[in-house]
Amino acid sequence: VEDAPFTLFLLLAADAAFRASSTARQRPLIWSAVWVGLAFQAKMLEAWALGPVLAALFLVVAPMTLRRRNRFPQL
């Protein structure tokens, strides 16, 4: 029963991470983390496998300088 919400949350996390990496905005990056957290609530440890992938996507693809990219996710 928890597979459908788990898949939906991970798809939403991937979409938000893609938007964050294409626009270099912080809000979609935060939403991506929220969706991964909700996926974790649905199916525990399996959701954390996507976290490093989404972080690597942002660090490699985001249209900003390397210096700004390294210090970007500060609240």
PQR file of N, CA, C, O and H, with PARSE charges and radii, in Angstrom:
ATOM      1  N   VAL A   1       0.826  -1.199   0.000 -0.4000 1.5000
ATOM      2  CA  VAL A   1       0.000   0.000   0.000 -0.0000 2.0000
ATOM      3  C   VAL A   1       0.867   1.258   0.000  0.5500 1.7000
ATOM      4  O   VAL A   1       0.481   2.276  -0.574 -0.5500 1.4000
ATOM      5  N   GLU A   2       2.029   1.195   0.636 -0.4000 1.5000
ATOM      6  CA  GLU A   2       2.862   2.395   0.708 -0.0000 2.0000
ATOM      7  C   GLU A   2       3.707   2.616  -0.543  0.5500 1.7000
ATOM      8  O   GLU A   2       4.396   3.633  -0.628 -0.5500 1.4000
ATOM      9  H   GLU A   2       2.342   0.368   1.102  0.4000 1.0000
ATOM     10  N   ASP A   3       3.681   1.713  -1.509 -0.4000 1.5000
ATOM     11  CA  ASP A   3       4.490   1.887  -2.718 -0.0000 2.0000
ATOM     12  C   ASP A   3       4.009   3.038  -3.590  0.5500 1.7000
ATOM     13  O   ASP A   3       4.837   3.739  -4.171 -0.5500 1.4000
ATOM     14  H   ASP A   3       3.122   0.887  -1.439  0.4000 1.0000
ATOM     15  N   ALA A   4       2.723   3.257  -3.703 -0.4000 1.5000
ATOM     16  CA  ALA A   4       2.206   4.344  -4.548 -0.0000 2.0000
ATOM     17  C   ALA A   4       2.580   5.721  -3.995  0.5500 1.7000
ATOM     18  O   ALA A   4       3.094   6.542  -4.756 -0.5500 1.4000
ATOM     19  H   ALA A   4       2.050   2.687  -3.231  0.4000 1.0000
ATOM     20  N   PRO A   5       2.350   6.018  -2.715 -0.5600 1.5000
ATOM     21  CA  PRO A   5       2.786   7.320  -2.196  0.2800 2.0000
ATOM     22  C   PRO A   5       4.305   7.482  -2.233  0.5500 1.7000
ATOM     23  O   PRO A   5       4.807   8.573  -2.503 -0.5500 1.4000
ATOM     24  N   PHE A   6       5.034   6.404  -1.964 -0.4000 1.5000
ATOM     25  CA  PHE A   6       6.489   6.435  -2.005 -0.0000 2.0000
ATOM     26  C   PHE A   6       6.978   6.844  -3.398  0.5500 1.7000
ATOM     27  O   PHE A   6       7.846   7.707  -3.529 -0.5500 1.4000
ATOM     28  H   PHE A   6       4.627   5.518  -1.745  0.4000 1.0000
ATOM     29  N   THR A   7       6.424   6.229  -4.418 -0.4000 1.5000
ATOM     30  CA  THR A   7       6.808   6.548  -5.797 -0.0000 2.0000
ATOM     31  C   THR A   7       6.419   7.970  -6.159  0.5500 1.7000
ATOM     32  O   THR A   7       7.194   8.680  -6.800 -0.5500 1.4000
ATOM     33  H   THR A   7       5.719   5.528  -4.312  0.4000 1.0000
ATOM     34  N   LEU A   8       5.236   8.391  -5.761 -0.4000 1.5000
ATOM     35  CA  LEU A   8       4.792   9.753  -6.044 -0.0000 2.0000
ATOM     36  C   LEU A   8       5.713  10.781  -5.391  0.5500 1.7000
ATOM     37  O   LEU A   8       6.110  11.751  -6.037 -0.5500 1.4000
ATOM     38  H   LEU A   8       4.606   7.814  -5.241  0.4000 1.0000
ATOM     39  N   PHE A   9       6.055  10.582  -4.134 -0.4000 1.5000
ATOM     40  CA  PHE A   9       6.927  11.528  -3.434 -0.0000 2.0000
ATOM     41  C   PHE A   9       8.319  11.591  -4.077  0.5500 1.7000
ATOM     42  O   PHE A   9       8.899  12.670  -4.193 -0.5500 1.4000
ATOM     43  H   PHE A   9       5.733   9.794  -3.610  0.4000 1.0000
ATOM     44  N   LEU A  10       8.853  10.440  -4.493 -0.4000 1.5000
ATOM     45  CA  LEU A  10      10.165  10.459  -5.128 -0.0000 2.0000
ATOM     46  C   LEU A  10      10.115  11.121  -6.501  0.5500 1.7000
ATOM     47  O   LEU A  10      11.072  11.790  -6.894 -0.5500 1.4000
ATOM     48  H   LEU A  10       8.382   9.563  -4.399  0.4000 1.0000
ATOM     49  N   LEU A  11       9.027  10.949  -7.232 -0.4000 1.5000
ATOM     50  CA  LEU A  11       8.883  11.650  -8.509 -0.0000 2.0000
ATOM     51  C   LEU A  11       8.788  13.156  -8.297  0.5500 1.7000
ATOM     52  O   LEU A  11       9.379  13.930  -9.050 -0.5500 1.4000
ATOM     53  H   LEU A  11       8.250  10.406  -6.913  0.4000 1.0000
ATOM     54  N   LEU A  12       8.051  13.571  -7.281 -0.4000 1.5000
ATOM     55  CA  LEU A  12       7.960  14.993  -6.972 -0.0000 2.0000
ATOM     56  C   LEU A  12       9.321  15.547  -6.531  0.5500 1.7000
ATOM     57  O   LEU A  12       9.672  16.678  -6.867 -0.5500 1.4000
ATOM     58  H   LEU A  12       7.571  12.943  -6.669  0.4000 1.0000
ATOM     59  N   ALA A  13      10.077  14.752  -5.782 -0.4000 1.5000
ATOM     60  CA  ALA A  13      11.415  15.177  -5.360 -0.0000 2.0000
ATOM     61  C   ALA A  13      12.334  15.330  -6.562  0.5500 1.7000
ATOM     62  O   ALA A  13      13.100  16.291  -6.644 -0.5500 1.4000
ATOM     63  H   ALA A  13       9.792  13.833  -5.509  0.4000 1.0000
ATOM     64  N   ALA A  14      12.262  14.393  -7.487 -0.4000 1.5000
ATOM     65  CA  ALA A  14      13.098  14.478  -8.685 -0.0000 2.0000
ATOM     66  C   ALA A  14      12.712  15.679  -9.535  0.5500 1.7000
ATOM     67  O   ALA A  14      13.584  16.356 -10.079 -0.5500 1.4000
ATOM     68  H   ALA A  14      11.640  13.613  -7.421  0.4000 1.0000
ATOM     69  N   ASP A  15      11.430  15.950  -9.654 -0.4000 1.5000
ATOM     70  CA  ASP A  15      10.971  17.110 -10.428 -0.0000 2.0000
ATOM     71  C   ASP A  15      11.445  18.413  -9.786  0.5500 1.7000
ATOM     72  O   ASP A  15      11.918  19.314 -10.478 -0.5500 1.4000
ATOM     73  H   ASP A  15      10.722  15.400  -9.212  0.4000 1.0000
ATOM     74  N   ALA A  16      11.318  18.508  -8.477 -0.4000 1.5000
ATOM     75  CA  ALA A  16      11.762  19.717  -7.778 -0.0000 2.0000
ATOM     76  C   ALA A  16      13.276  19.895  -7.901  0.5500 1.7000
ATOM     77  O   ALA A  16      13.756  21.016  -8.067 -0.5500 1.4000
ATOM     78  H   ALA A  16      10.934  17.776  -7.915  0.4000 1.0000
ATOM     79  N   ALA A  17      14.025  18.801  -7.819 -0.4000 1.5000
ATOM     80  CA  ALA A  17      15.484  18.895  -7.956 -0.0000 2.0000
ATOM     81  C   ALA A  17      15.861  19.315  -9.374  0.5500 1.7000
ATOM     82  O   ALA A  17      16.809  20.078  -9.563 -0.5500 1.4000
ATOM     83  H   ALA A  17      13.635  17.890  -7.684  0.4000 1.0000
ATOM     84  N   PHE A  18      15.137  18.829 -10.358 -0.4000 1.5000
ATOM     85  CA  PHE A  18      15.403  19.241 -11.734 -0.0000 2.0000
ATOM     86  C   PHE A  18      15.126  20.731 -11.918  0.5500 1.7000
ATOM     87  O   PHE A  18      15.895  21.431 -12.577 -0.5500 1.4000
ATOM     88  H   PHE A  18      14.368  18.209 -10.205  0.4000 1.0000
ATOM     89  N   ARG A  19      14.023  21.217 -11.334 -0.4000 1.5000
ATOM     90  CA  ARG A  19      13.727  22.654 -11.410 -0.0000 2.0000
ATOM     91  C   ARG A  19      14.792  23.470 -10.692  0.5500 1.7000
ATOM     92  O   ARG A  19      15.183  24.536 -11.168 -0.5500 1.4000
ATOM     93  H   ARG A  19      13.398  20.648 -10.799  0.4000 1.0000
ATOM     94  N   ALA A  20      15.261  22.982  -9.552 -0.4000 1.5000
ATOM     95  CA  ALA A  20      16.303  23.703  -8.809 -0.0000 2.0000
ATOM     96  C   ALA A  20      17.601  23.750  -9.599  0.5500 1.7000
ATOM     97  O   ALA A  20      18.287  24.772  -9.611 -0.5500 1.4000
ATOM     98  H   ALA A  20      14.942  22.116  -9.165  0.4000 1.0000
ATOM     99  N   SER A  21      17.938  22.654 -10.254 -0.4000 1.5000
ATOM    100  CA  SER A  21      19.193  22.627 -11.002 -0.0000 2.0000
ATOM    101  C   SER A  21      19.113  23.412 -12.297  0.5500 1.7000
ATOM    102  O   SER A  21      20.136  23.891 -12.786 -0.5500 1.4000
ATOM    103  H   SER A  21      17.381  21.824 -10.244  0.4000 1.0000
ATOM    104  N   SER A  22      17.934  23.556 -12.861 -0.4000 1.5000
ATOM    105  CA  SER A  22      17.831  24.305 -14.111 -0.0000 2.0000
ATOM    106  C   SER A  22      17.680  25.809 -13.881  0.5500 1.7000
ATOM    107  O   SER A  22      18.035  26.601 -14.754 -0.5500 1.4000
ATOM    108  H   SER A  22      17.102  23.167 -12.463  0.4000 1.0000
ATOM    109  N   THR A  23      17.160  26.213 -12.723 -0.4000 1.5000
ATOM    110  CA  THR A  23      16.962  27.638 -12.452 -0.0000 2.0000
ATOM    111  C   THR A  23      17.906  28.192 -11.393  0.5500 1.7000
ATOM    112  O   THR A  23      17.966  29.407 -11.203 -0.5500 1.4000
ATOM    113  H   THR A  23      16.871  25.570 -12.013  0.4000 1.0000
ATOM    114  N   ALA A  24      18.640  27.332 -10.703 -0.4000 1.5000
ATOM    115  CA  ALA A  24      19.546  27.728  -9.614 -0.0000 2.0000
ATOM    116  C   ALA A  24      18.807  28.464  -8.506  0.5500 1.7000
ATOM    117  O   ALA A  24      19.328  29.422  -7.934 -0.5500 1.4000
ATOM    118  H   ALA A  24      18.591  26.345 -10.857  0.4000 1.0000
ATOM    119  N   ARG A  25      17.609  28.022  -8.209 -0.4000 1.5000
ATOM    120  CA  ARG A  25      16.817  28.609  -7.123 -0.0000 2.0000
ATOM    121  C   ARG A  25      16.839  27.678  -5.918  0.5500 1.7000
ATOM    122  O   ARG A  25      16.967  26.462  -6.058 -0.5500 1.4000
ATOM    123  H   ARG A  25      17.185  27.244  -8.674  0.4000 1.0000
ATOM    124  N   GLN A  26      16.713  28.264  -4.740 -0.4000 1.5000
ATOM    125  CA  GLN A  26      16.789  27.488  -3.508 -0.0000 2.0000
ATOM    126  C   GLN A  26      15.443  26.866  -3.127  0.5500 1.7000
ATOM    127  O   GLN A  26      15.417  25.779  -2.550 -0.5500 1.4000
ATOM    128  H   GLN A  26      16.609  29.252  -4.626  0.4000 1.0000
ATOM    129  N   ARG A  27      14.347  27.519  -3.430 -0.4000 1.5000
ATOM    130  CA  ARG A  27      13.035  27.014  -3.009 -0.0000 2.0000
ATOM    131  C   ARG A  27      12.727  25.623  -3.568  0.5500 1.7000
ATOM    132  O   ARG A  27      12.285  24.764  -2.805 -0.5500 1.4000
ATOM    133  H   ARG A  27      14.368  28.403  -3.898  0.4000 1.0000
ATOM    134  N   PRO A  28      12.939  25.355  -4.877 -0.5600 1.5000
ATOM    135  CA  PRO A  28      12.693  23.984  -5.350  0.2800 2.0000
ATOM    136  C   PRO A  28      13.631  22.964  -4.711  0.5500 1.7000
ATOM    137  O   PRO A  28      13.258  21.802  -4.545 -0.5500 1.4000
ATOM    138  N   LEU A  29      14.833  23.380  -4.353 -0.4000 1.5000
ATOM    139  CA  LEU A  29      15.764  22.480  -3.680 -0.0000 2.0000
ATOM    140  C   LEU A  29      15.234  22.092  -2.302  0.5500 1.7000
ATOM    141  O   LEU A  29      15.354  20.942  -1.880 -0.5500 1.4000
ATOM    142  H   LEU A  29      15.136  24.324  -4.487  0.4000 1.0000
ATOM    143  N   ILE A  30      14.661  23.047  -1.623 -0.4000 1.5000
ATOM    144  CA  ILE A  30      14.061  22.762  -0.313 -0.0000 2.0000
ATOM    145  C   ILE A  30      12.852  21.845  -0.473  0.5500 1.7000
ATOM    146  O   ILE A  30      12.659  20.920   0.316 -0.5500 1.4000
ATOM    147  H   ILE A  30      14.564  23.981  -1.966  0.4000 1.0000
ATOM    148  N   TRP A  31      12.035  22.108  -1.501 -0.4000 1.5000
ATOM    149  CA  TRP A  31      10.879  21.236  -1.746 -0.0000 2.0000
ATOM    150  C   TRP A  31      11.320  19.817  -2.084  0.5500 1.7000
ATOM    151  O   TRP A  31      10.656  18.852  -1.704 -0.5500 1.4000
ATOM    152  H   TRP A  31      12.191  22.860  -2.141  0.4000 1.0000
ATOM    153  N   SER A  32      12.421  19.688  -2.788 -0.4000 1.5000
ATOM    154  CA  SER A  32      12.938  18.357  -3.083 -0.0000 2.0000
ATOM    155  C   SER A  32      13.277  17.615  -1.787  0.5500 1.7000
ATOM    156  O   SER A  32      12.983  16.428  -1.654 -0.5500 1.4000
ATOM    157  H   SER A  32      12.959  20.472  -3.097  0.4000 1.0000
ATOM    158  N   ALA A  33      13.885  18.305  -0.852 -0.4000 1.5000
ATOM    159  CA  ALA A  33      14.204  17.690   0.441 -0.0000 2.0000
ATOM    160  C   ALA A  33      12.939  17.333   1.213  0.5500 1.7000
ATOM    161  O   ALA A  33      12.896  16.310   1.896 -0.5500 1.4000
ATOM    162  H   ALA A  33      14.124  19.269  -0.960  0.4000 1.0000
ATOM    163  N   VAL A  34      11.917  18.167   1.109 -0.4000 1.5000
ATOM    164  CA  VAL A  34      10.636  17.870   1.774 -0.0000 2.0000
ATOM    165  C   VAL A  34      10.021  16.607   1.192  0.5500 1.7000
ATOM    166  O   VAL A  34       9.541  15.748   1.932 -0.5500 1.4000
ATOM    167  H   VAL A  34      11.952  18.999   0.555  0.4000 1.0000
ATOM    168  N   TRP A  35      10.034  16.489  -0.144 -0.4000 1.5000
ATOM    169  CA  TRP A  35       9.446  15.304  -0.786 -0.0000 2.0000
ATOM    170  C   TRP A  35      10.224  14.045  -0.431  0.5500 1.7000
ATOM    171  O   TRP A  35       9.622  12.989  -0.235 -0.5500 1.4000
ATOM    172  H   TRP A  35      10.424  17.186  -0.746  0.4000 1.0000
ATOM    173  N   VAL A  36      11.552  14.134  -0.345 -0.4000 1.5000
ATOM    174  CA  VAL A  36      12.335  12.966   0.067 -0.0000 2.0000
ATOM    175  C   VAL A  36      12.006  12.599   1.509  0.5500 1.7000
ATOM    176  O   VAL A  36      11.934  11.417   1.844 -0.5500 1.4000
ATOM    177  H   VAL A  36      12.041  14.991  -0.505  0.4000 1.0000
ATOM    178  N   GLY A  37      11.805  13.595   2.364 -0.4000 1.5000
ATOM    179  CA  GLY A  37      11.405  13.320   3.746 -0.0000 2.0000
ATOM    180  C   GLY A  37      10.062  12.634   3.841  0.5500 1.7000
ATOM    181  O   GLY A  37       9.882  11.730   4.656 -0.5500 1.4000
ATOM    182  H   GLY A  37      11.863  14.556   2.093  0.4000 1.0000
ATOM    183  N   LEU A  38       9.111  13.057   3.013 -0.4000 1.5000
ATOM    184  CA  LEU A  38       7.802  12.389   3.003 -0.0000 2.0000
ATOM    185  C   LEU A  38       7.901  10.970   2.443  0.5500 1.7000
ATOM    186  O   LEU A  38       7.209  10.065   2.908 -0.5500 1.4000
ATOM    187  H   LEU A  38       9.258  13.792   2.351  0.4000 1.0000
ATOM    188  N   ALA A  39       8.756  10.784   1.453 -0.4000 1.5000
ATOM    189  CA  ALA A  39       8.979   9.426   0.933 -0.0000 2.0000
ATOM    190  C   ALA A  39       9.610   8.551   2.007  0.5500 1.7000
ATOM    191  O   ALA A  39       9.309   7.361   2.100 -0.5500 1.4000
ATOM    192  H   ALA A  39       9.318  11.520   1.075  0.4000 1.0000
ATOM    193  N   PHE A  40      10.486   9.139   2.819 -0.4000 1.5000
ATOM    194  CA  PHE A  40      11.078   8.397   3.935 -0.0000 2.0000
ATOM    195  C   PHE A  40      10.001   7.956   4.918  0.5500 1.7000
ATOM    196  O   PHE A  40      10.059   6.848   5.451 -0.5500 1.4000
ATOM    197  H   PHE A  40      10.731  10.105   2.744  0.4000 1.0000
ATOM    198  N   GLN A  41       9.022   8.817   5.157 -0.4000 1.5000
ATOM    199  CA  GLN A  41       7.924   8.452   6.050 -0.0000 2.0000
ATOM    200  C   GLN A  41       7.089   7.317   5.468  0.5500 1.7000
ATOM    201  O   GLN A  41       6.538   6.502   6.208 -0.5500 1.4000
ATOM    202  H   GLN A  41       8.975   9.717   4.724  0.4000 1.0000
ATOM    203  N   ALA A  42       6.995   7.267   4.136 -0.4000 1.5000
ATOM    204  CA  ALA A  42       6.199   6.222   3.494 -0.0000 2.0000
ATOM    205  C   ALA A  42       6.927   4.884   3.471  0.5500 1.7000
ATOM    206  O   ALA A  42       6.304   3.841   3.671 -0.5500 1.4000
ATOM    207  H   ALA A  42       7.443   7.929   3.534  0.4000 1.0000
ATOM    208  N   LYS A  43       8.217   4.896   3.232 -0.4000 1.5000
ATOM    209  CA  LYS A  43       8.929   3.624   3.073 -0.0000 2.0000
ATOM    210  C   LYS A  43      10.347   3.660   3.629  0.5500 1.7000
ATOM    211  O   LYS A  43      11.253   3.060   3.049 -0.5500 1.4000
ATOM    212  H   LYS A  43       8.723   5.743   3.069  0.4000 1.0000
ATOM    213  N   MET A  44      10.542   4.321   4.691 -0.4000 1.5000
ATOM    214  CA  MET A  44      11.771   4.390   5.477 -0.0000 2.0000
ATOM    215  C   MET A  44      13.056   4.503   4.665  0.5500 1.7000
ATOM    216  O   MET A  44      13.188   5.427   3.863 -0.5500 1.4000
ATOM    217  H   MET A  44       9.806   4.808   5.162  0.4000 1.0000
ATOM    218  N   LEU A  45      13.985   3.607   4.848 -0.4000 1.5000
ATOM    219  CA  LEU A  45      15.355   3.762   4.388 -0.0000 2.0000
ATOM    220  C   LEU A  45      15.513   3.803   2.875  0.5500 1.7000
ATOM    221  O   LEU A  45      16.500   4.356   2.390 -0.5500 1.4000
ATOM    222  H   LEU A  45      13.878   2.856   5.500  0.4000 1.0000
ATOM    223  N   GLU A  46      14.598   3.249   2.121 -0.4000 1.5000
ATOM    224  CA  GLU A  46      14.730   3.219   0.664 -0.0000 2.0000
ATOM    225  C   GLU A  46      14.703   4.617   0.052  0.5500 1.7000
ATOM    226  O   GLU A  46      15.257   4.820  -1.028 -0.5500 1.4000
ATOM    227  H   GLU A  46      13.797   2.799   2.515  0.4000 1.0000
ATOM    228  N   ALA A  47      14.079   5.575   0.711 -0.4000 1.5000
ATOM    229  CA  ALA A  47      13.977   6.928   0.166 -0.0000 2.0000
ATOM    230  C   ALA A  47      15.307   7.656   0.181  0.5500 1.7000
ATOM    231  O   ALA A  47      15.524   8.538  -0.649 -0.5500 1.4000
ATOM    232  H   ALA A  47      13.630   5.410   1.589  0.4000 1.0000
ATOM    233  N   TRP A  48      16.206   7.317   1.097 -0.4000 1.5000
ATOM    234  CA  TRP A  48      17.470   8.039   1.201 -0.0000 2.0000
ATOM    235  C   TRP A  48      18.413   7.722   0.046  0.5500 1.7000
ATOM    236  O   TRP A  48      19.413   8.417  -0.132 -0.5500 1.4000
ATOM    237  H   TRP A  48      16.030   6.600   1.771  0.4000 1.0000
ATOM    238  N   ALA A  49      18.119   6.692  -0.742 -0.4000 1.5000
ATOM    239  CA  ALA A  49      18.976   6.362  -1.881 -0.0000 2.0000
ATOM    240  C   ALA A  49      18.949   7.465  -2.932  0.5500 1.7000
ATOM    241  O   ALA A  49      19.922   7.635  -3.666 -0.5500 1.4000
ATOM    242  H   ALA A  49      17.307   6.127  -0.597  0.4000 1.0000
ATOM    243  N   LEU A  50      17.869   8.205  -3.018 -0.4000 1.5000
ATOM    244  CA  LEU A  50      17.741   9.255  -4.015 -0.0000 2.0000
ATOM    245  C   LEU A  50      18.412  10.563  -3.576  0.5500 1.7000
ATOM    246  O   LEU A  50      18.737  11.391  -4.427 -0.5500 1.4000
ATOM    247  H   LEU A  50      17.078   8.066  -2.421  0.4000 1.0000
ATOM    248  N   GLY A  51      18.620  10.764  -2.305 -0.4000 1.5000
ATOM    249  CA  GLY A  51      19.200  12.007  -1.799 -0.0000 2.0000
ATOM    250  C   GLY A  51      20.549  12.371  -2.399  0.5500 1.7000
ATOM    251  O   GLY A  51      20.695  13.478  -2.919 -0.5500 1.4000
ATOM    252  H   GLY A  51      18.355  10.091  -1.614  0.4000 1.0000
ATOM    253  N   PRO A  52      21.543  11.487  -2.349 -0.5600 1.5000
ATOM    254  CA  PRO A  52      22.841  11.824  -2.950  0.2800 2.0000
ATOM    255  C   PRO A  52      22.764  12.058  -4.460  0.5500 1.7000
ATOM    256  O   PRO A  52      23.518  12.867  -5.001 -0.5500 1.4000
ATOM    257  N   VAL A  53      21.875  11.368  -5.128 -0.4000 1.5000
ATOM    258  CA  VAL A  53      21.720  11.554  -6.574 -0.0000 2.0000
ATOM    259  C   VAL A  53      21.191  12.954  -6.869  0.5500 1.7000
ATOM    260  O   VAL A  53      21.681  13.621  -7.780 -0.5500 1.4000
ATOM    261  H   VAL A  53      21.262  10.711  -4.689  0.4000 1.0000
ATOM    262  N   LEU A  54      20.204  13.398  -6.114 -0.4000 1.5000
ATOM    263  CA  LEU A  54      19.644  14.734  -6.329 -0.0000 2.0000
ATOM    264  C   LEU A  54      20.649  15.826  -5.979  0.5500 1.7000
ATOM    265  O   LEU A  54      20.711  16.854  -6.653 -0.5500 1.4000
ATOM    266  H   LEU A  54      19.806  12.856  -5.374  0.4000 1.0000
ATOM    267  N   ALA A  55      21.429  15.606  -4.935 -0.4000 1.5000
ATOM    268  CA  ALA A  55      22.462  16.581  -4.574 -0.0000 2.0000
ATOM    269  C   ALA A  55      23.535  16.665  -5.659  0.5500 1.7000
ATOM    270  O   ALA A  55      23.985  17.756  -6.008 -0.5500 1.4000
ATOM    271  H   ALA A  55      21.379  14.771  -4.387  0.4000 1.0000
ATOM    272  N   ALA A  56      23.941  15.517  -6.190 -0.4000 1.5000
ATOM    273  CA  ALA A  56      24.938  15.513  -7.264 -0.0000 2.0000
ATOM    274  C   ALA A  56      24.392  16.179  -8.513  0.5500 1.7000
ATOM    275  O   ALA A  56      25.122  16.886  -9.208 -0.5500 1.4000
ATOM    276  H   ALA A  56      23.576  14.630  -5.907  0.4000 1.0000
ATOM    277  N   LEU A  57      23.119  15.963  -8.808 -0.4000 1.5000
ATOM    278  CA  LEU A  57      22.490  16.608  -9.961 -0.0000 2.0000
ATOM    279  C   LEU A  57      22.589  18.121  -9.832  0.5500 1.7000
ATOM    280  O   LEU A  57      22.976  18.805 -10.779 -0.5500 1.4000
ATOM    281  H   LEU A  57      22.526  15.388  -8.245  0.4000 1.0000
ATOM    282  N   PHE A  58      22.244  18.640  -8.669 -0.4000 1.5000
ATOM    283  CA  PHE A  58      22.284  20.090  -8.464 -0.0000 2.0000
ATOM    284  C   PHE A  58      23.709  20.615  -8.545  0.5500 1.7000
ATOM    285  O   PHE A  58      23.955  21.638  -9.183 -0.5500 1.4000
ATOM    286  H   PHE A  58      21.930  18.084  -7.899  0.4000 1.0000
ATOM    287  N   LEU A  59      24.650  19.928  -7.906 -0.4000 1.5000
ATOM    288  CA  LEU A  59      26.029  20.415  -7.877 -0.0000 2.0000
ATOM    289  C   LEU A  59      26.691  20.393  -9.247  0.5500 1.7000
ATOM    290  O   LEU A  59      27.554  21.225  -9.526 -0.5500 1.4000
ATOM    291  H   LEU A  59      24.450  19.097  -7.387  0.4000 1.0000
ATOM    292  N   VAL A  60      26.306  19.469 -10.094 -0.4000 1.5000
ATOM    293  CA  VAL A  60      26.933  19.351 -11.406 -0.0000 2.0000
ATOM    294  C   VAL A  60      26.256  20.224 -12.451  0.5500 1.7000
ATOM    295  O   VAL A  60      26.934  20.782 -13.315 -0.5500 1.4000
ATOM    296  H   VAL A  60      25.605  18.793  -9.868  0.4000 1.0000
ATOM    297  N   VAL A  61      24.929  20.357 -12.394 -0.4000 1.5000
ATOM    298  CA  VAL A  61      24.179  20.954 -13.488 -0.0000 2.0000
ATOM    299  C   VAL A  61      23.752  22.401 -13.245  0.5500 1.7000
ATOM    300  O   VAL A  61      23.501  23.121 -14.211 -0.5500 1.4000
ATOM    301  H   VAL A  61      24.379  19.904 -11.692  0.4000 1.0000
ATOM    302  N   ALA A  62      23.663  22.843 -12.026 -0.4000 1.5000
ATOM    303  CA  ALA A  62      23.126  24.182 -11.740 -0.0000 2.0000
ATOM    304  C   ALA A  62      23.921  25.274 -12.449  0.5500 1.7000
ATOM    305  O   ALA A  62      25.152  25.257 -12.433 -0.5500 1.4000
ATOM    306  H   ALA A  62      23.867  22.258 -11.241  0.4000 1.0000
ATOM    307  N   PRO A  63      23.214  26.235 -13.079 -0.5600 1.5000
ATOM    308  CA  PRO A  63      23.900  27.283 -13.842  0.2800 2.0000
ATOM    309  C   PRO A  63      24.406  28.423 -12.954  0.5500 1.7000
ATOM    310  O   PRO A  63      23.827  29.509 -12.937 -0.5500 1.4000
ATOM    311  N   MET A  64      25.474  28.169 -12.231 -0.4000 1.5000
ATOM    312  CA  MET A  64      26.069  29.180 -11.370 -0.0000 2.0000
ATOM    313  C   MET A  64      27.548  28.856 -11.213  0.5500 1.7000
ATOM    314  O   MET A  64      27.994  27.771 -11.586 -0.5500 1.4000
ATOM    315  H   MET A  64      25.945  27.286 -12.245  0.4000 1.0000
ATOM    316  N   THR A  65      28.300  29.793 -10.664 -0.4000 1.5000
ATOM    317  CA  THR A  65      29.734  29.564 -10.497 -0.0000 2.0000
ATOM    318  C   THR A  65      29.981  28.488  -9.443  0.5500 1.7000
ATOM    319  O   THR A  65      29.142  28.228  -8.580 -0.5500 1.4000
ATOM    320  H   THR A  65      27.937  30.674 -10.361  0.4000 1.0000
ATOM    321  N   LEU A  66      31.141  27.882  -9.540 -0.4000 1.5000
ATOM    322  CA  LEU A  66      31.486  26.817  -8.601 -0.0000 2.0000
ATOM    323  C   LEU A  66      31.551  27.338  -7.173  0.5500 1.7000
ATOM    324  O   LEU A  66      31.148  26.641  -6.241 -0.5500 1.4000
ATOM    325  H   LEU A  66      31.822  28.093 -10.241  0.4000 1.0000
ATOM    326  N   ARG A  67      32.051  28.550  -6.990 -0.4000 1.5000
ATOM    327  CA  ARG A  67      32.137  29.135  -5.646 -0.0000 2.0000
ATOM    328  C   ARG A  67      30.742  29.309  -5.035  0.5500 1.7000
ATOM    329  O   ARG A  67      30.527  28.968  -3.872 -0.5500 1.4000
ATOM    330  H   ARG A  67      32.378  29.117  -7.746  0.4000 1.0000
ATOM    331  N   ARG A  68      29.794  29.838  -5.819 -0.4000 1.5000
ATOM    332  CA  ARG A  68      28.432  30.038  -5.310 -0.0000 2.0000
ATOM    333  C   ARG A  68      27.734  28.701  -5.114  0.5500 1.7000
ATOM    334  O   ARG A  68      26.960  28.541  -4.170 -0.5500 1.4000
ATOM    335  H   ARG A  68      29.968  30.115  -6.764  0.4000 1.0000
ATOM    336  N   ARG A  69      27.993  27.751  -5.983 -0.4000 1.5000
ATOM    337  CA  ARG A  69      27.353  26.438  -5.898 -0.0000 2.0000
ATOM    338  C   ARG A  69      27.752  25.727  -4.622  0.5500 1.7000
ATOM    339  O   ARG A  69      26.929  25.026  -4.033 -0.5500 1.4000
ATOM    340  H   ARG A  69      28.621  27.882  -6.750  0.4000 1.0000
ATOM    341  N   ASN A  70      28.986  25.886  -4.176 -0.4000 1.5000
ATOM    342  CA  ASN A  70      29.468  25.214  -2.966 -0.0000 2.0000
ATOM    343  C   ASN A  70      28.855  25.784  -1.694  0.5500 1.7000
ATOM    344  O   ASN A  70      28.753  25.067  -0.699 -0.5500 1.4000
ATOM    345  H   ASN A  70      29.655  26.456  -4.655  0.4000 1.0000
ATOM    346  N   ARG A  71      28.449  27.031  -1.691 -0.4000 1.5000
ATOM    347  CA  ARG A  71      27.868  27.625  -0.488 -0.0000 2.0000
ATOM    348  C   ARG A  71      26.384  27.931  -0.646  0.5500 1.7000
ATOM    349  O   ARG A  71      25.814  28.622   0.198 -0.5500 1.4000
ATOM    350  H   ARG A  71      28.532  27.614  -2.500  0.4000 1.0000
ATOM    351  N   PHE A  72      25.750  27.442  -1.689 -0.4000 1.5000
ATOM    352  CA  PHE A  72      24.384  27.823  -2.028 -0.0000 2.0000
ATOM    353  C   PHE A  72      23.338  27.440  -0.998  0.5500 1.7000
ATOM    354  O   PHE A  72      22.612  28.329  -0.553 -0.5500 1.4000
ATOM    355  H   PHE A  72      26.213  26.880  -2.375  0.4000 1.0000
ATOM    356  N   PRO A  73      23.201  26.184  -0.583 -0.5600 1.5000
ATOM    357  CA  PRO A  73      22.060  25.854   0.281  0.2800 2.0000
ATOM    358  C   PRO A  73      22.209  26.351   1.721  0.5500 1.7000
ATOM    359  O   PRO A  73      22.241  25.541   2.647 -0.5500 1.4000
ATOM    360  N   GLN A  74      22.299  27.633   1.919 -0.4000 1.5000
ATOM    361  CA  GLN A  74      22.330  28.208   3.264 -0.0000 2.0000
ATOM    362  C   GLN A  74      21.006  28.914   3.500  0.5500 1.7000
ATOM    363  O   GLN A  74      20.518  29.643   2.637 -0.5500 1.4000
ATOM    364  H   GLN A  74      22.273  28.291   1.166  0.4000 1.0000
ATOM    365  N   LEU A  75      20.441  28.700   4.649 -0.4000 1.5000
ATOM    366  CA  LEU A  75      19.171  29.354   4.988 -0.0000 2.0000
ATOM    367  C   LEU A  75      19.410  30.559   5.855  0.5500 1.7000
ATOM    368  O   LEU A  75      18.460  31.240   6.242 -0.5500 1.4000
ATOM    369  H   LEU A  75      20.838  28.108   5.350  0.4000 1.0000
TER
END
